[in-house]
Amino acid sequence: MPVRVAVNGFGTIGKRVADAVAKQPDMQLVGVVKTQPTFGARLAIERGYPLYVGGDGRLDAFRSAGIAVAGTTEDLLGKADIVVDATPDRVGREQVGKYDAAHVRAIFQGGEKPDVAEVSFNSLANFDAATGKQRVRVLSCNTTGIVRAASVLRGKYGVERWDATLIRRAADPTEVHKGPVNAILPTFQFPSHHAPDAQTIFPDLPISTTAVVVPTTLMHLHVNHVRLRRPPASTADVVTAFRETPRFQVFRSADHVEGTPQVLEFARDHGAARGDMMKNVLWEDGIHLSGADLFFFQAIHQESIVVPENIDAIRAMTGLAPNAGASIAVTDLALGLRS
Ligand code: NAD
């Protein structure tokens, strides 16, 4: 029997998670929730996803727009084993009572505080911690990127000290009212919230993060300096370690991928749905070892990087896969992240 999955909130993250669920052999997408009868609501219908109305949305507004709806959030929860909450920051927490009343397991996103769930989650780092849990929180996009990289570096070389500067995209492409349009904005918080968030997974990770916002919608970029405990033999050794780990894309020098625009062009060229890049992106030329000091850049596609993690969290919580490797293999094949 496939696990029945509901998606509450059908925006940037929700529509990608819904599409990803629909592609998994062991899951059934039982419906998605919209608040307004927008083009997103029509998209759900076009894709054959049962559509439900939530938040302050009104059934009659959908019906008068000619959009067929199957009921309300509560009706959908009655048909689901698990719900992926993809509502805006802090709205997820308001849904907890609803999920508990319907006795469904729930996955929250990184815009919620960690205590919304029993555990924060990353597939490579702590799959087993989500086994059997009722409420799990998938890390935010930047923290997912950091924790994936930490899973490689901690395990293989040990981390003595990690300083990261996060160059953050100002907005997602559809967020036309956000900025800045022409500024570089330091975030006056030391460390930025990303370091403590990474430590919800690896409490002993000696990481410090700072953040800057820049006028782009095309991915975040992390500038990392890591002092390793057991220095690798060469830079090539580190390149291989990243390449051999699922969900890492390491571009070669000859690829001439100069920055984030070419990364997303690469994704589009390869037919990735929505032009998404769900892997951490590194460059051979952007990885440099000097003694025990490792420097590397990594780019993170904010709109899609957390999608595979949401899928693996469903498997961990419901017992669909025995371990991380088994789940990642199925997820990544279904999403075209491996052949
Ligand atoms: P979004 O605004 O694109 O989508 C949220 C959707 O939820 C919208 O369609 C909105 O209409 C709908 N919604 C609002 N209230 C609702 C309610 N009560 N019930 C049902 N639906 C409701 O937001 P997003 O970017 O998809 O973010 C969702 C979550 O994912 C947040 O926690 C965010 O921090 C996290 N996240 C976002 C990104 C990113 O870069 N976009 C990356 C990683 C994680």
Residues whose N, C-alpha, C, O or C-beta is under 5 A from the ligand:
A	BS01	NAD	N8 G9 F10 G11 T12 I13 G14 V33 T35 G54 G55 A86 T87 P88 D89 V91 Q109 G110 G111 E112 S140 C141 D172 Q302 E303 V306
